[in-house]
Amino acid sequence: MATVFPRDGGWVVKWKNAADRWVTERTSCATKAEAKAYVRRLEQLAAEQRNGLARMERPTLMTFGELVDWHTEHFGDVTRSASDALLGARHVRPALESVPLIEVTSARLDELLTRKLREGLAPKTINNLRSWVLGLFNRATQRELWFAANPAQAVPRRKVPKRVPAYLKPDEVRLMLPQVPARWRAFFATAVYTGMRRGEIAALQKRDVDLEGGSLTVTRSWDSDTTKGRRARVIPIHPELKPYLVESMRSKSELVFPDSEGKLLNEHCDLPRLLRSALNRAGIVEGWTLKCRGCGHQEKSEKDDVRPCPKCGFAYWPSPRPLKVRFHDLRHTTATLLLKAGVSLSVVQRILGHTSPLVTSEVYGHLDLDDMRAGVEKLSFQPLEQPLAEVLAIAVNDSAHDARVELRGAPVVRKPQHEPSGPSAHAREHDASRAVAASGPSRIRTCNQAVMSRQLYR
């Protein structure tokens, strides 16, 4: 039964909504009678919504878990990123599984994401979870399941620190490709020579490959009928890539790179592990960890030295420390090497399928220190009339010996810090006056007022 009670000079009502959950609301009613009439209307509306006689302005009967199931059923095949859905099912859904949508507020979402950030999730992952929830409520709004504001819209995005993407140098690519297992070698070569994403390579079909014309048509990604950029593009085939494609297209599958059963590759295949293993075998590593199999002692080294352990005398076993690279870094490699080779930004943008050259410049335009040093060394200034070293030498010598330098034909008279031995002050003043008379009118740098007066009124 609904209740009405006063609080802080106003009236508060409490009733059960269509989801049979108690709801407390502060009203603007001036009297208790108005509050009772208001809560009776709310109870009547909830009863009608519960029985399907009134339209629900807010889906109070649907929980967050039911919204996720509804979204997966109707939009699961058009979701751009399946990994975001998996992250949401792992980190967001358990906390909000049985919560009615009316109670999924911006404050509640922000508190949940903040807790996940403290538990160790990266800011980029937090933003992906926010976008996933935002998409759920946007789809519900389109299908008239949600009429209120999107609660994820008011949740602030976390600031993601920008890092310089890792890439391989040409010599490292040449060493890495032969070390990739034969089954995956053409897949990796396609990534390096075209800059395609792994989902685009996995979904590549034989009809998309024109060996005679030397072009690839990229139209889909994984099991989606479109790419990440929502647009198709054509990429030229490098002559060195053509033998890899010819070998891969011998299968009976319509796919260029199918799995062992001729079907689409699993999206969760561990391509980064294959890449790191190939780099390890090629000797392209971050360093080595020397492990003793006798006493368990370990130490880091830049070389794979096989030497005895200083504690027990057993021979060290060198273990490589792999580079922190991902399969997506092969795409970074393609873009970076093209830009370093002098290819225009617009051409690289069309190859990668970016919506704007600005995206290509911000993400893939990083250059190494040698390139920056070469750019800085191009700075050139006009040479000085007198070498800087000679100017500095004259200044130092003048300061050290307190020499008199004639400027514009007039002597420079400095006041000594200590009274020197020799002629009296009157004799020195007389000598200065004679020097002024001989050189003609001029400005004199001196502290002697008598000398200045004689010069001015001469």
C-alpha positions in Angstrom: 0.0 0.0 0.0 1.3 3.5 -0.9 2.3 5.8 1.9 2.7 9.6 2.2 5.0 11.3 4.7 6.6 14.7 5.2 10.3 15.4 4.8 12.2 18.7 4.9 9.2 20.8 4.5 7.7 18.8 1.6 5.8 15.6 0.9 7.3 12.3 -0.1 5.3 9.4 -1.6 6.2 5.7 -1.7 4.6 3.1 -4.0 5.2 -0.1 -5.9 5.9 0.3 -9.6 5.0 -2.1 -12.4 8.0 -4.2 -11.5 6.6 -4.7 -8.0 9.5 -2.6 -6.6 9.2 0.1 -4.0 9.8 3.6 -5.4 10.3 6.7 -3.3 9.7 10.1 -4.9 9.8 13.7 -3.5 6.8 15.6 -4.8 6.0 19.3 -5.2 2.6 18.9 -3.6 1.6 21.6 -1.1 -0.7 19.5 1.1 -1.0 15.9 2.2 -4.3 15.5 0.3 -2.6 16.5 -3.0 0.2 14.0 -2.3 -2.3 11.2 -1.6 -4.2 11.9 -4.8 -0.9 11.9 -6.7 0.3 8.6 -5.4 -3.1 7.0 -6.1 -2.7 8.0 -9.7 0.8 6.4 -9.7 -0.5 3.2 -8.3 -3.3 3.1 -10.9 -0.8 3.7 -13.7 1.5 0.9 -12.4 -1.5 -1.5 -12.2 -2.5 -0.7 -15.8 1.1 -1.1 -17.0 1.4 -4.4 -15.2 -1.7 -5.7 -16.9 -0.7 -4.4 -20.3 -3.5 -1.8 -20.4 -1.2 1.3 -20.5 2.0 2.1 -22.4 5.1 1.9 -20.2 6.9 5.2 -20.5 9.9 3.4 -19.0 10.6 -0.3 -19.2 10.3 -1.0 -15.5 9.5 -4.7 -16.1 12.8 -5.4 -18.0 16.0 -6.0 -16.2 19.5 -5.2 -17.5 20.2 -8.9 -18.1 17.0 -9.2 -20.1 18.1 -6.1 -22.2 21.4 -7.7 -22.9 19.7 -11.0 -24.1 17.3 -9.0 -26.2 20.1 -7.0 -27.8 22.1 -10.2 -28.5 19.1 -11.8 -30.1 18.2 -8.9 -32.4 21.5 -7.2 -33.0 24.2 -9.8 -32.2 25.1 -10.3 -35.9 25.6 -6.6 -36.6 27.6 -5.7 -33.6 30.9 -4.1 -34.7 33.0 -5.5 -31.9 32.3 -8.9 -30.4 35.1 -8.4 -27.9 33.3 -5.5 -26.3 30.2 -7.7 -25.8 32.4 -10.3 -24.1 33.9 -7.7 -21.9 30.4 -6.4 -21.0 29.2 -9.8 -20.2 32.2 -10.4 -17.9 32.5 -7.1 -16.1 29.1 -5.2 -16.3 26.3 -7.8 -16.6 27.1 -9.7 -13.3 26.8 -6.5 -11.3 23.5 -5.4 -13.0 22.0 -8.7 -14.0 18.7 -8.4 -12.0 18.6 -4.6 -11.7 15.5 -3.0 -13.4 16.4 -0.6 -16.2 14.8 2.2 -14.3 17.4 1.8 -11.5 20.4 1.7 -13.9 21.4 5.3 -13.4 24.4 7.3 -14.6 25.7 7.4 -11.0 25.4 3.7 -10.7 27.2 3.0 -14.0 30.0 5.5 -13.2 30.5 3.9 -9.7 30.7 0.4 -11.3 33.2 1.6 -14.0 35.3 3.4 -11.4 35.5 0.2 -9.3 36.6 -1.7 -12.4 39.3 0.9 -13.1 40.7 0.4 -9.6 40.7 -3.3 -10.1 43.1 -3.0 -12.9 41.2 -2.5 -16.2 42.8 -0.1 -18.6 41.1 3.3 -19.3 40.6 2.2 -22.9 38.7 -0.9 -21.7 36.5 1.3 -19.4 35.6 3.5 -22.4 34.7 0.4 -24.4 32.4 -0.8 -21.6 30.8 2.6 -21.5 30.2 2.5 -25.3 28.8 -1.0 -25.0 26.2 0.1 -22.5 25.5 3.2 -24.5 24.7 1.1 -27.6 22.4 -1.2 -25.6 20.2 1.8 -24.5 20.4 3.4 -28.0 19.0 0.2 -29.6 16.3 0.0 -26.9 15.3 3.6 -27.7 15.1 2.8 -31.4 12.7 -0.1 -30.7 10.6 2.0 -28.2 11.7 -0.1 -25.2 13.3 2.9 -23.5 12.0 6.5 -23.4 14.2 8.1 -20.8 17.6 9.6 -21.2 20.5 7.2 -21.9 22.2 6.7 -18.5 25.6 6.0 -20.2 25.5 9.3 -21.9 26.3 11.2 -18.7 29.1 8.9 -17.7 32.4 10.7 -18.4 34.9 9.1 -20.7 38.2 8.2 -19.1 41.4 9.8 -20.4 43.5 7.3 -22.3 47.2 8.0 -22.3 48.6 8.0 -25.8 51.5 5.6 -26.4 53.7 5.3 -29.4 52.6 2.2 -31.3 55.2 -0.5 -31.7 56.4 -1.5 -35.1 59.0 -3.7 -36.7 61.8 -2.5 -38.9 62.3 -3.9 -42.4 65.2 -6.1 -41.3 63.1 -7.5 -38.5 60.2 -8.2 -40.8 62.6 -10.2 -43.1 63.8 -12.2 -40.2 60.4 -12.7 -38.7 58.3 -14.1 -41.6 60.4 -17.3 -42.2 60.0 -18.1 -38.5 56.2 -18.1 -38.7 54.6 -21.6 -39.0 53.9 -22.5 -42.6 50.2 -22.6 -42.1 50.1 -19.0 -40.9 52.9 -17.5 -42.9 50.7 -16.2 -45.8 48.3 -14.7 -43.2 51.1 -12.7 -41.6 52.6 -11.7 -44.9 49.2 -10.3 -46.0 49.1 -8.3 -42.8 52.5 -6.8 -43.4 52.2 -6.0 -47.1 48.6 -4.6 -47.0 48.1 -3.2 -43.5 44.7 -5.1 -43.3 43.1 -5.8 -39.9 43.1 -9.4 -38.8 39.3 -9.7 -39.2 39.5 -8.3 -42.7 42.2 -10.9 -43.6 40.2 -13.8 -42.0 37.1 -12.8 -44.0 38.9 -12.4 -47.3 37.3 -14.5 -50.0 38.8 -15.8 -53.2 36.5 -13.6 -55.3 38.0 -10.6 -53.6 41.5 -11.4 -54.9 42.3 -10.3 -58.5 45.8 -11.8 -59.1 45.8 -10.7 -62.8 44.8 -7.1 -61.9 46.9 -7.1 -58.8 44.3 -5.9 -56.3 42.5 -6.9 -53.1 38.9 -5.8 -52.4 38.2 -5.5 -48.6 34.5 -5.5 -47.9 33.9 -7.5 -44.7 35.4 -8.3 -41.3 35.0 -11.6 -39.5 31.4 -12.7 -40.0 30.2 -9.1 -40.5 29.2 -7.8 -44.0 31.1 -4.6 -43.5 34.5 -3.4 -42.2 35.2 -1.3 -39.1 35.1 1.9 -41.2 31.8 0.8 -42.8 33.2 1.2 -46.3 34.9 -1.1 -48.9 38.4 -0.3 -50.3 40.8 -1.7 -52.9 44.4 -2.4 -52.0 47.1 -3.2 -54.6 48.9 -6.5 -54.3 52.7 -6.2 -53.7 54.7 -8.5 -56.1 56.3 -10.2 -53.1 52.9 -11.0 -51.6 51.5 -12.7 -54.7 53.2 -16.1 -54.2 51.8 -16.3 -50.6 48.3 -15.7 -52.0 48.6 -18.2 -54.7 49.6 -20.9 -52.2 46.7 -20.0 -49.9 44.1 -20.1 -52.6 44.6 -23.8 -53.4 42.1 -24.9 -50.7 38.5 -25.8 -51.7 37.1 -23.2 -49.3 35.7 -19.9 -50.6 37.9 -18.3 -48.0 41.6 -17.4 -48.7 42.6 -18.3 -45.1 40.2 -20.8 -43.7 40.6 -23.0 -40.7 41.4 -26.8 -40.8 37.7 -27.5 -41.7 37.4 -24.8 -44.4 35.4 -22.5 -42.2 36.0 -19.0 -40.9 38.8 -18.7 -38.4 37.9 -18.3 -34.7 38.1 -14.7 -33.7 39.9 -15.7 -30.5 42.8 -17.5 -32.2 46.0 -16.6 -30.4 47.8 -14.6 -33.2 49.9 -12.5 -30.8 51.5 -15.7 -29.3 52.4 -16.8 -32.8 54.0 -13.5 -33.5 56.0 -13.4 -30.3 57.2 -17.0 -30.9 58.4 -16.1 -34.4 60.2 -13.1 -33.1 61.9 -15.1 -30.4 63.1 -17.7 -32.9 64.4 -14.8 -35.0 66.3 -13.4 -32.1 64.2 -10.2 -32.0 63.6 -10.0 -28.3 63.6 -7.4 -25.5 66.3 -9.2 -23.7 67.2 -12.5 -22.0 66.7 -14.1 -18.6 69.5 -16.4 -17.6 68.0 -19.2 -15.4 70.0 -21.6 -13.3 68.5 -25.1 -13.3 70.5 -26.0 -10.2 69.6 -23.4 -7.6 66.9 -21.4 -9.5 68.9 -18.2 -9.5 68.0 -15.8 -12.3 69.4 -12.6 -13.8 68.6 -10.4 -16.8 71.0 -10.0 -19.7 71.1 -8.4 -23.1 72.8 -11.5 -24.6 72.0 -15.2 -24.5 75.2 -16.0 -22.6 75.8 -19.5 -21.6 78.0 -19.2 -18.5 78.1 -20.9 -15.1 75.9 -19.7 -12.3 77.9 -17.6 -9.7 76.1 -19.4 -6.8 76.1 -23.1 -7.7 78.2 -23.4 -10.8 75.5 -24.9 -13.0 75.3 -23.6 -16.6 72.7 -20.9 -17.2 69.7 -21.6 -19.4 68.9 -18.5 -21.5 65.2 -17.7 -21.9 64.1 -14.9 -24.2 62.0 -12.0 -22.9 59.6 -11.4 -25.8 58.8 -8.0 -27.2 55.4 -6.5 -26.1 53.9 -6.6 -29.5 50.4 -7.5 -30.8 49.2 -8.7 -34.2 47.7 -5.3 -34.8 51.2 -3.9 -34.5 51.9 -5.4 -38.0 49.4 -2.8 -39.3 51.4 -0.1 -37.4 54.4 -1.5 -39.2 52.9 -1.1 -42.6 51.8 2.4 -42.0 55.0 3.6 -40.3 57.3 2.2 -42.9 55.2 3.7 -45.7 55.3 7.1 -44.1 59.1 6.8 -43.5 59.6 5.9 -47.1 58.0 9.2 -48.2 54.6 7.9 -49.2 52.0 10.7 -49.0 49.6 10.7 -46.0 46.5 10.5 -48.2 47.8 7.4 -50.0 48.5 5.7 -46.6 45.1 6.7 -45.4 43.4 5.0 -48.4 45.4 1.8 -48.0 44.5 1.6 -44.3 40.9 2.5 -44.8 40.8 5.4 -42.4 38.0 8.0 -42.6 40.4 10.9 -42.5 44.1 11.5 -43.1 44.1 13.2 -39.6 43.5 9.8 -38.0 46.4 8.3 -39.9 48.7 11.2 -38.9 47.8 11.0 -35.2 47.9 7.2 -34.8 50.6 6.1 -37.3 52.7 9.1 -38.0 55.2 8.4 -35.2 58.8 8.5 -36.2 61.9 7.3 -34.4 64.6 9.5 -32.9 66.8 9.4 -36.0 64.1 11.0 -38.0 63.6 13.7 -35.4 67.3 14.3 -35.2 67.5 14.6 -39.0 64.7 17.2 -38.9 66.3 19.2 -36.2 69.6 19.3 -38.0 68.0 20.9 -41.0 67.7 24.1 -39.0 70.2 26.7 -40.3 70.8 30.3 -39.4 72.8 33.1 -41.1 76.4 33.1 -40.0 77.5 36.0 -37.8 79.9 38.6 -39.2 82.3 37.8 -36.4 82.6 34.2 -35.2 80.9 33.7 -31.9 84.1 32.1 -30.3 86.1 35.3 -31.0 83.3 37.5 -29.5 83.2 35.4 -26.4 87.0 35.5 -26.1 87.1 39.3 -26.3 84.4 39.6 -23.6 86.2 37.2 -21.3 89.5 38.9 -21.8 88.0 42.4 -21.2 86.3 41.3 -18.1 89.4 39.6 -16.7 92.0 42.4 -17.3 89.6 45.4 -17.1 91.1 46.7 -20.3 90.2 50.1 -21.8 88.5 49.7 -25.1 88.1 52.7 -27.4 84.6 53.1 -28.8 84.0 55.7 -31.5 87.3 57.4 -30.7 86.5 58.0 -27.0 88.2 56.3 -24.0 86.2 54.1 -21.6 87.0 55.1 -18.1 86.1 52.6 -15.4 86.1 53.3 -11.7 88.5 50.8 -10.0 87.1 48.8 -7.1 90.3 49.5 -5.0 92.5 52.5 -5.0 95.6 51.5 -7.0 99.1 52.5 -6.1 100.9 55.1 -8.3 99.8 58.6 -9.3 97.3 60.5 -7.2 93.7 60.8 -8.1 94.3 64.4 -9.2 96.9 63.3 -11.7 94.6 60.6 -13.2 91.8 63.1 -13.6 94.2 65.5 -15.4 95.2 62.7 -17.8 91.6 61.9 -18.6 90.8 65.5 -19.4 93.7 65.7 -21.8 92.5 62.5 -23.6 89.1 64.0 -24.0 90.5 67.2 -25.5 92.6 65.3 -28.0 89.8 63.0 -29.3 87.1 65.6 -29.7 83.6 65.7 -28.4 82.2 62.3 -27.5 80.2 60.5 -24.9 82.3 59.2 -22.0 81.4 56.2 -19.8 82.7 57.4 -16.5 81.6 58.1 -12.9 83.8 61.2 -12.5 81.4 64.2 -12.5 84.3 66.6 -13.2 85.3 64.9 -16.4 81.7 64.8 -17.6 81.2 68.5 -16.9 84.4 69.5 -18.8 83.3 67.4 -21.7 79.8 68.8 -21.9 80.8 72.5 -21.6 83.9 72.4 -23.7 
